[in-house]
Amino acid sequence: MTTITQKLNPTVLAYIQIIFGATLVGLAYNIFLLPAKLAAGGISGVSTILFELYQISPSSVQFLINIPIFIIGWIALGKDFSSKTLVGTFWVPFIIWLSSDIPITLTNPLLSAIYGGIILGVGLGIVYKGNGSTGGTAAIAQIVKKFTGLSSGYSQLIVDGVVVVSSIIVFNLELTLFALMCIYITSKTIDIVQLQTSATKLVMIITDNEERIQSIIRTELDRGLTKVRSIGGYSDKKKTMILCVAEQQEAVQLKKILQREETDSFVIFLNASEILGRGFSLDKYYGQKL
């Protein structure tokens, strides 16, 4: 999959991500959120409230409200973002309209909050990775992110929270709490998708036996490493700090070897959010064709 995405033109890949992600957003709304009456923030939450009160088409509501918000996004975030937002802005209402009679729906608010929140978060996260938006308060969340430095997930949480709390006037407290649960799950899923949180580990090894550690990493794991000269704060002696990024199973293997052979080394295993470089986002070896 990584090799395919590397061969695609970055602009084409971005628009594919936006369309695919926006499709998931639209399906999550019709399958989970609308049937369960969860006003899970954003313009979708507003359209859910209006549908409950006046039976107004959610796709029409989202399309009309998105127009002024799109203009704000154009001014604040630039033409490139807004051209991609334009695709998401129109694509989500289109999918909602297209799948309005979908036979697969879920009315249980708890299950809808969990699974709808996950699918919605995955969709929005993929759209954000394409540097786009689905319009609505998602565009406002991206503006908040730009000017506050908050993550996309937390920006979305703040903006959607305002809408959800307002929905208590129309829906009961129980549904409002489920909706809050949904947007929390959505916000965390967005960050996971954007950061590609995985089983990849950053291993930090502080040792006096750098040659042996280096040999273990190269021969047993077939991974590269970086050596940093350091000084022990207590002993005031010169030491070497070795940095290595490894997959989950490789990290487990390395831990067992170090526990058995290098008990005096100080080792830290950290979760690595996203790795860019050879062996991860690039082929492991120069000239390698997979």
N, C-alpha and C positions, 0 to 999 in steps of 0.2 A: 504494500500500500504506500509506504514511504517513497519507494522508487517511482511509482506512478505520479505522485504529487510533485516530486522533484522535476519531472519532465514537463508538467503542465505550465503554461504561461501563468505567472502569479496573478494577473488580473482575471483570467479565465477561472482559475482555481477559487479566487475570492468570490466571484459571482455564483459559482457552483455551490460553495459553502452557504452563501446567503439564501439561495433558493431552497436548498435541502433543509437548512435550519428553519426557515420561515414555514416550510411545509409541516415540519414537526410541531411548530407553534400553533398553526391553524388546526391541526388534527387534535392536539392536546386540549384545545378549547372546546371543540365539538364533542369529543369523546368523554372527557372528564369534567371540565369546569362548568360548562353551561348546564348539562343534565343534573349536576349535583348542586347547582345554584351557589357556586363559589365565586364571589367577586374578588378574584385573586389579584387585585391591583391593576394599575394601568388602564388603558382604554378598553381592554377586554372586560375589566371589572365594571367600568361605566356602562358598557354595552349590555352586560349581564343584568345590571340593575334596571336599565331602560326596557330590556326585554321582559323582565318580570313585571314591571309596572304597566307598560303600554304595548307589549308584543311587537316592538320595533325590531326590524332585522338587525342582528348584531354586525353583520358584514357592512351594511350601509352606515351604521353609526361609526364604526371604526374608520371607514374610508373618509367620511366627512370631517371627523374630528382631527384626523391625521394631516389634513391640508395645512392649517395654520402652524401646527407643530413642525411640519416638514420645512416650512419657510424659516422658522427659528433655527432649526438644525443647519440649514444652508448657510445662514449668516454666521452662526457660532462655530461650526466645525469644518467648514470648507466644502468646496464643490465635489471633491473626490468622495468624501463621506456621504454627502447628500445624494450623489448619483447612485450609490449603492443602497442608501436608505430608501430611495425611490422604488427600487426593486422590491425590497422587503415590505415597504408600506402598502404597495398594491397587491403583493403576492399573498400576504396573510389573509386579508379580507376575501380574496379570490378563493383560497383554499377553504375558508370558512363557508363561503357560499356554495362551493362545489361539493362539500361534504356535509351540508346541512341536514340531509336525510340519511346519514350514515346509520346503518342498523346496529352498530357496535357502540353502546354507550354504558356509562357506569353512573349510577345515582347515589351510591354510598359515599358520603362526604369524606370519611376517613381514607378510604382507598383512593378516592379521586384526588385528595390533597397530597397523598404520598406519590402515587404513580403519575398523576397529572403534573405535579411539581417537578418530578424528575425529568419527564419528557419535555416539559416546557423549558426547564433549565438547560437541557442538552441542546434543544433547538436554538435558544437565545445565545448560548455559549458558542455554538458553531457560527451563528451569524456574526457575533462579535469578533471571532477569529478572522472572519473575512473583512473586518473593519467596516461593518455595516450595522444596520439596525432594522428593527421591524416597525419603526415609527412609534407613534404614541408616546407613552411615558418612557419607553425604552430609549428613545432619542433623547429625552430629557435626562435620563440616567447617565447617558454617555456625556452629556454636557456637564452634569454634576461631577462626573469622574475627571473630566478635563480640567476643571477649575478648582477642584478640591484635592485631587490626588488619591481619592478613595478607589478601591477596586470596583470593577463592574458589578460584582455581586452585591456589595454593600450599597452602592449607589442605587441599584434597582430596589433593594430592600427599603431604603428611605422613601423613595418616590412612591412605590407601591403601597407602603404602609399607610400613607395619608389617605389613599383611595379606599383601602380595606376598612380602616377605622370609620370612614364616612358611611360605609355600606351597612353599618349596624342599624341605621334608621329604617332601611327597607327589609333587611333580613334579621333573623334572631341572633342572639349572642353566640349560640353554638356554631352556626354556620360562619359567622365572622371569625371565630377562633380557628376553625378549620381552614379558612382562607388565609389567615396569618401564618398557620403552619405551612400551607402550600407555598407562600412566597418566600418563607425562610428556606425551605427545601430547594426551591428554584434558585435562590441567590447562592447557596452553597454549591449546587450543581454547576452553575455558570462558572464559578471560580475554578472548580475541578476541571471542567472542559477546557477553559482558557489556559490554565497552567499545566494541563496534561499530567495531573498528579498521578503518579504510578508507583510501581514497586522499585523504581530506580533509587539507589542509595549513594550518598556521598560519604566515603570512608576517609577519616582523618586519623593518621597513625603517627604518634610521636615516639621516636625510637632512637636507640644508640646503635642499632644494628641495621642500618639502611640498606646495605648490600643484600642481606638475606631477605628483607621485606620486599625489596625491588625484584629479586629473583622469584619469589613466591607469586607476586602479582603478574609478572610477565609470563611465567611458565605454567602456572596453575590456572590463572584466569584469562590469560591472553589479553590483558588490558594495559593501557598506558597509565602513566602516573606523572605527578609533578612533585618535585622536592623543594621544600622551603627551609632555609636555615633559620633556626630559632634558638632561644636561650631559656632554660628552665627557670621559672620564677623563684623556686625554692632552693634548688641546688646551684643555680647560677652557672650551670654547665651548658656547653654547646650541644644542641641536639638537632635532629632532622625531623621535620614534619612532612609526611608523605600524603598527598591527596590523590584519591582514586575514585572514579565513578564506576559503579557496577550494577548489574541487574540484581533482582532480589535473590535468585538462586546462587549467583556468584558471590554476593555479599555473605550469604549463609555459609557457603563453602570457605570463604576467606576467614570468617569468624572462627570456624572450627579449627582451621590450620593455625591461626594465631593463638588460640587458647591452648593448643597442644605444643606449639614450638616456640612461641614468642610471648611468654607470660609476663615479661617485664615491660612490654610495650604498652603505651597508653592509647586506646583505640576509641574513636567516636563514630557511630553510624547515624547519619542524618538523612531524612527524606529529601530527595531532590525533585523539585517541582517540574522543571522542563530542561532538557539537555539538548544543546545545539552543538553539533560537531561530529567528527569522525567516530564511527562505532555506534552512533545513536541516530541523529538526524541525517547523517551521511553514511556512505558505505564504510565498513570497518577498515578496509585496506585501500590504498591508492590504486586506481585502475580496476578495482573490483566491479564486476557486473553481476547483479543478482537477478 
